[in-house]
């Protein structure tokens, strides 16, 4: 299953109904929200399903109050609040979710600036945890590009065809997504 879907921005802006706009954006970003929750609750699929349902429900109940034409940041705020509530209720006693390791995140961010990471480094669980934490902090479009390119092995030509944009646009967006990933890794540090 591909993580990439093409949605023209004009289509979102053309929706005058806030509920329809929120639901369209929710559907477009659902995989990114699911990854975000999965990484932060230790892969418990039942908890992820519960959080996804709560996100859907809250977005439906509060859509009428939305003033921004782009509801994605608003949905991310709801997702983060839901996750905080979940951890508060659980009191974070199990320690099964990956936690930020500032030293490792700092080293990864520095290495991203100067070189490609070798496969043996990427194979270590603690490195994967830090990358997952950072990737799931990116926008859904940035996540989709990075996952499509680096985890699904798609070429820039394939990504361009899927997203219905030029190869040059894919190159620029990937460049900006890598910069954003470095910043998120640095922020974890």
Secondary structure as the mmCIF struct_conf table of DSSP 4:
data_model
#
loop_
_struct_conf.conf_type_id
_struct_conf.id
_struct_conf.beg_label_comp_id
_struct_conf.beg_label_asym_id
_struct_conf.beg_label_seq_id
_struct_conf.end_label_comp_id
_struct_conf.end_label_asym_id
_struct_conf.end_label_seq_id
BEND BEND1 UNK A 3 UNK A 3
HELX_RH_AL_P HELX_RH_AL_P1 UNK A 9 UNK A 13
TURN_TY1_P TURN_TY1_P1 UNK A 14 UNK A 14
HELX_RH_AL_P HELX_RH_AL_P2 UNK A 18 UNK A 40
TURN_TY1_P TURN_TY1_P2 UNK A 41 UNK A 43
HELX_RH_AL_P HELX_RH_AL_P3 UNK A 45 UNK A 62
HELX_RH_3T_P HELX_RH_3T_P1 UNK A 63 UNK A 65
BEND BEND2 UNK A 69 UNK A 69
HELX_RH_AL_P HELX_RH_AL_P4 UNK A 72 UNK A 90
TURN_TY1_P TURN_TY1_P3 UNK A 91 UNK A 92
BEND BEND3 UNK A 94 UNK A 94
BEND BEND4 UNK A 97 UNK A 97
HELX_RH_AL_P HELX_RH_AL_P5 UNK A 102 UNK A 114
BEND BEND5 UNK A 115 UNK A 115
HELX_LH_PP_P HELX_LH_PP_P1 UNK A 116 UNK A 118
HELX_RH_AL_P HELX_RH_AL_P6 UNK A 119 UNK A 122
TURN_TY1_P TURN_TY1_P4 UNK A 123 UNK A 123
BEND BEND6 UNK A 124 UNK A 124
HELX_RH_AL_P HELX_RH_AL_P7 UNK A 125 UNK A 135
TURN_TY1_P TURN_TY1_P5 UNK A 136 UNK A 137
BEND BEND7 UNK A 138 UNK A 138
HELX_RH_AL_P HELX_RH_AL_P8 UNK A 140 UNK A 146
HELX_RH_PI_P HELX_RH_PI_P1 UNK A 147 UNK A 151
BEND BEND8 UNK A 152 UNK A 152
HELX_RH_AL_P HELX_RH_AL_P9 UNK A 156 UNK A 163
TURN_TY1_P TURN_TY1_P6 UNK A 164 UNK A 164
BEND BEND9 UNK A 165 UNK A 165
HELX_RH_AL_P HELX_RH_AL_P10 UNK A 167 UNK A 188
#
